[in-house]
């Protein structure tokens, strides 16, 4: 564990303020759920809670199926990082931070389709060889919990010959299905 040198007192209601620097670094936003753990040494640990994290195995299977059946390169993300991918190198995508553009798209709660001739949207904060072709936020019980995105290669090489309409429907179906799985 890393010491920050920051000390906070608990108020009379049992609350403690997480400093802005830590919230920014850990990408904790107002309203984000946190899990609380304790250990034998008396340490209290706060961890960002990702509802879609509970579906990681299922999300991996869904991404693999989309890739195998439709030849789509797919990433499935929670609000911060990629939790499942298929068709792209796992070591380059899994647990990597989403780009600010993709985070903003998630907040829009609407489907995105890349238009020919427009600037490509990068899926991750570090530049890679793929751009977002189509993306749809995952919404469960009215809350945004993640996003499903199909990717295409920046060099134009790709296996996916689906029409934009079919790709939109597949990505929307995946996002809707994952969102409903969390409602049960």
N, C-alpha and C positions, 0 to 999 in steps of 0.2 A: 504494500500500500504506500502511496506517496503522500508525504506531509505537505500541507500548504502553508503552514504558519499562521493561518487565519483562525481566530477563536471567536465563537459566538456564544451568548448566554441564552438559556431557555427562558421564555417569558412566563408570566403567571398562568397562562392558558396552555402551557406545555409546547409552545411553538418555538422553532428556531429558524432563522432566516438563512437560506443558502446564498452565499455571496454572488453578486452579479457576474464576477469573473469566472466562477466555477460553473454557473448556469450557462454562460455563453460557451465556454470550453466544452462542456458536456452536452450542449445543445438541448438544455432543459427549458421548455417554454411554460408560460403560465397555463395552468390547467393540466399539464402532463402528469400522468399517474407515476408514482414511484413505489417500488417494493422496498420493504424494510427488513433487513436481516440482522441477526445478532450472532456473535460467536462466543466461544468459551472464555476468551480473554476480556469480555465486556465491551467489545467494539460494536458499534451500530453502523451498519452499512446501508446506504440508500442506492438503489439501482433503478434506472429507468425501466419502466414496465412496458413491454411491447405485446399487446394482445395477439397480434398476428404471429409473434414468436411461438405461441402455443401450436400453431399450424405449420411449423417449419417443414416437417416431414411431408405433410400433405401438399404444401406449396411446391416442394421439390418435385414431387410426383406429377403435379399439374404442369409445371414448367417443362419437365421431361416429355410429357405426353404432347404438349403443344409443339415442341421441337421435333419429335419423331413423326407425328402425324402430319403436321402442317409445314415443317421445315422452317419454323420461326425461331429466331434467337430471342430469348425471353429472360427478363429479370422480374422478380417479385420482391418488393421492398416493404419494410415497415416505414415509419416516418423519417428515419435517419439513414439506414443502411440497407444494402441488398441482403436478403435472407435466403433467396433461392435463385438459381439461374440455370439455363440450358442453352447450348449452342455457342456459348462464349466461355473463355477460360475461367474456371472457378476461382483460381488463385488471384486473378486480376479483378474479380467482381465481388465475391462473397465478403460480407462484412465491411465493404468499402462505403465511404460517405457519399450521399447523393449530391448532385449539383444543386446550386441555388435555384436554377431554372426549373428543375424537376420538382423541388420543394414548393415553389410558387404555383406550378401547375397542379400539384396535389391540393393546394388550398382553393383553387378555382372550382373544384368539384365537377369538372367537365372533361369530356374526352378531348384528346389532342391527336391530331394527325399532321404529320410533316407534309408541307406543300413543296412540290418541286420548285427549285429556284430560291427558296427561302433559306436563311441560315439554319444549320442543323443544331438541334438541342442535344447537348452532351448529357449522358445519364449520370456520370460521376463528376466529382469535383476535380479529379485529375484527368487530363485528357487521354482518351484511349482511341481505339480504332473503330468505334461504333457510335452511331447517333440514334436518338429516339425516333422511331418511325410512327409509333402509335402508343398512347398511354391513357390509362383510366384509373382514377383514384379508387381505392377500396374503402367503402363506407359501411359501417356496421352500427346499427342503432343510432344513426344520425351523426356519428363521429367518424372523422377521417382517420384511418388506421394504417394506410399504406398506399401502394400503387403497383399496378401491373403494367409493364412496358415491353413492347416488341422493339428490337433493335435491328439496324441495318449497318453494313460495313461502310465506312467512309470512302474506301477505295472503289466502291461500286460493285464489288464481288459479293454475290449473295445467292442463297438457295431459295429464298422465299419469293415466289412469283404470285402471291395472293393479291387480289384487288384491294384497294384501300377500304372498301366497304366490308369485305369479308374479314380483313385484319381487324377493323374496328369492332366488328361483332364478336370475334374470338376474344379480343382483349377485354371488352365490356362484359362478356359472359364470365370470363375468369375472375374479374374484379367483383362482379355481383355474387358469384358463387362463393368466393372466399369470404366476402362480407357476411353473407347469410350463415356460413358455417360458424362464425363467432357469435351469432345471435342465439344459437341453440344452446 
